[in-house]
Amino acid sequence: MTDRPYHHGDLRRAALAATVEAIEQGGGPAALSLRDVARRAGVSHAAFKHHFGAKPGLLTALAAEGYDLLADAVTAAGDDLVEAGVAYVRFAVGHPAHFEVMFQPGLHHADDPQLIAARERADQALTAVLSTAATETSELAAWSIVHGFAGLWLSGALPANLGDDAGNAARPVIRLLSFTP
């Protein structure tokens, strides 16, 4: 018998926080264990499984939260392309577990309505700031640069002399985007 209660004040919030912790401390989403996350959240495995189903259900909720956080970050940056790019990089560095799960559709249910809505919200925020881009190819280039920079930063592949603030390090790189044909 377990001493963990079935009911929880905010199981979703606790589960997502525990998932982030487990991913960041335990070797990424591939090594994620639902039992470990349930233990970290302070609930029984059965209660946890009842709420999220299997691992993809939990990772879907994490990805949806990530897209919402990304949309908030980019929107808060305003309509300046450089600052929106910096916000994207800072989001990735500040939320590495979310970032990793969001862009691996094999980990979650890509057809989940909440995930689709959150992804569309993030896409709209990014599209609004990218409206200064001359072409669809320019939009792809901008996303590739900020996403690639974030991935390189997170993997530790960038030189140490860039400092310890990913956003400040990314700013001069993002400024190189001119979108002139």
Legacy VTK file of the C-alpha trace (Angstrom):
# vtk DataFile Version 3.0
C-alpha trace
ASCII
DATASET POLYDATA
POINTS 181 float
0.000 0.000 0.000
1.231 3.487 -0.778
0.970 6.515 1.479
0.555 8.790 -1.534
-2.991 10.026 -2.053
-4.915 9.512 -5.278
-6.194 13.090 -5.293
-3.855 16.000 -5.721
-4.461 19.742 -5.523
-3.018 20.367 -8.977
-1.793 17.113 -10.434
-1.160 18.565 -13.882
1.102 21.353 -12.560
2.931 18.997 -10.185
3.333 16.376 -12.918
4.759 18.824 -15.432
7.181 20.253 -12.876
8.249 16.723 -11.929
8.633 15.808 -15.600
10.897 18.787 -16.244
12.985 17.861 -13.209
13.210 14.209 -14.268
14.178 15.056 -17.862
16.814 17.547 -16.777
18.280 15.255 -14.104
17.737 11.871 -15.678
19.153 11.889 -19.177
16.392 13.348 -21.306
12.894 12.300 -22.334
13.967 8.888 -23.630
15.031 7.856 -20.116
11.868 9.265 -18.505
10.026 6.867 -16.214
6.368 7.460 -15.351
6.932 5.813 -11.960
9.751 8.250 -11.226
7.678 11.244 -12.295
4.710 10.061 -10.194
7.016 9.660 -7.188
8.452 13.145 -7.722
4.922 14.584 -8.027
3.855 12.852 -4.813
1.118 10.680 -6.273
0.660 7.007 -6.938
1.646 5.599 -10.296
-1.975 4.490 -10.840
-3.331 7.998 -10.278
-0.714 9.434 -12.532
-1.393 6.895 -15.279
-5.137 7.511 -14.949
-4.612 11.230 -15.591
-2.033 11.105 -18.414
-2.214 7.585 -19.778
1.165 6.511 -21.059
4.389 8.481 -21.425
3.354 10.156 -24.728
0.336 11.690 -22.955
2.567 13.276 -20.351
5.036 14.514 -22.954
2.156 15.934 -25.007
1.121 18.040 -22.018
4.731 19.177 -21.573
5.066 20.100 -25.258
1.788 22.062 -25.162
2.988 23.961 -22.100
6.268 24.645 -23.896
4.552 26.098 -26.952
2.453 28.342 -24.710
5.572 29.525 -22.874
7.326 30.162 -26.192
4.353 32.152 -27.500
4.372 34.267 -24.328
8.127 34.895 -24.604
8.056 35.891 -28.266
4.962 38.053 -27.816
6.552 39.852 -24.864
9.549 40.720 -27.058
7.348 42.888 -29.270
7.735 43.264 -33.020
11.525 43.597 -33.105
12.959 40.610 -34.986
16.247 40.588 -33.081
14.587 40.752 -29.667
12.084 38.055 -30.645
15.007 35.866 -31.682
16.748 36.565 -28.387
13.500 35.655 -26.576
13.360 32.369 -28.516
16.927 31.489 -27.516
16.318 32.475 -23.892
13.151 30.379 -23.833
15.078 27.344 -25.081
17.874 27.797 -22.557
15.443 28.528 -19.727
13.197 25.566 -20.553
15.467 22.889 -22.033
13.153 19.977 -21.209
10.212 21.650 -22.944
12.386 22.633 -25.901
13.663 19.098 -26.369
10.205 17.527 -26.264
8.436 20.154 -28.393
10.483 19.468 -31.483
10.459 15.673 -31.327
6.990 14.707 -32.559
7.758 11.024 -32.032
7.651 11.656 -28.288
4.143 13.074 -28.063
0.704 12.977 -29.665
1.086 15.505 -32.488
-2.671 15.378 -33.158
-3.683 16.363 -29.613
-6.084 19.372 -29.745
-4.412 21.227 -26.847
-0.990 20.712 -28.387
-2.224 21.870 -31.788
-3.761 25.019 -30.254
-0.579 25.822 -28.313
1.629 25.209 -31.357
-0.620 27.444 -33.491
-0.407 30.176 -30.856
3.397 29.990 -30.923
3.387 29.916 -34.726
1.199 33.034 -34.797
3.526 34.858 -32.408
6.535 33.922 -34.526
4.784 34.756 -37.801
3.763 38.175 -36.479
7.354 39.151 -35.788
8.637 37.501 -38.962
6.280 39.543 -41.124
9.278 41.757 -41.866
10.870 38.858 -43.704
10.815 39.201 -47.458
9.913 35.596 -48.244
8.876 32.295 -46.730
12.479 31.202 -47.190
13.602 34.177 -45.089
11.201 33.112 -42.331
12.676 29.618 -42.433
16.185 31.071 -42.309
15.348 33.173 -39.243
13.820 30.213 -37.410
16.745 27.993 -38.394
19.239 30.497 -37.019
17.591 30.994 -33.624
16.650 27.331 -33.232
20.104 26.205 -34.294
21.816 28.682 -31.999
19.666 27.509 -29.089
20.463 23.864 -29.834
24.180 24.556 -30.098
24.113 26.504 -26.836
22.237 23.740 -25.018
24.622 21.070 -26.273
27.652 23.058 -25.128
29.044 23.216 -28.666
29.593 26.982 -28.756
32.841 28.602 -27.585
33.052 29.514 -23.909
34.159 33.055 -24.759
30.563 33.920 -25.716
29.786 34.414 -22.025
27.029 32.947 -19.923
23.965 34.731 -21.348
22.664 32.886 -24.390
20.434 35.778 -25.437
23.251 38.294 -25.417
25.502 35.846 -27.264
22.807 35.251 -29.892
21.950 38.913 -30.468
24.838 39.744 -32.879
24.200 36.534 -34.821
20.505 37.343 -35.163
21.342 40.887 -36.269
22.977 39.395 -39.358
19.473 38.655 -40.689
18.779 41.337 -43.252
16.331 39.639 -45.640
17.550 41.531 -48.648
17.385 39.507 -51.854
LINES 1 182
181 0 1 2 3 4 5 6 7 8 9 10 11 12 13 14 15 16 17 18 19 20 21 22 23 24 25 26 27 28 29 30 31 32 33 34 35 36 37 38 39 40 41 42 43 44 45 46 47 48 49 50 51 52 53 54 55 56 57 58 59 60 61 62 63 64 65 66 67 68 69 70 71 72 73 74 75 76 77 78 79 80 81 82 83 84 85 86 87 88 89 90 91 92 93 94 95 96 97 98 99 100 101 102 103 104 105 106 107 108 109 110 111 112 113 114 115 116 117 118 119 120 121 122 123 124 125 126 127 128 129 130 131 132 133 134 135 136 137 138 139 140 141 142 143 144 145 146 147 148 149 150 151 152 153 154 155 156 157 158 159 160 161 162 163 164 165 166 167 168 169 170 171 172 173 174 175 176 177 178 179 180
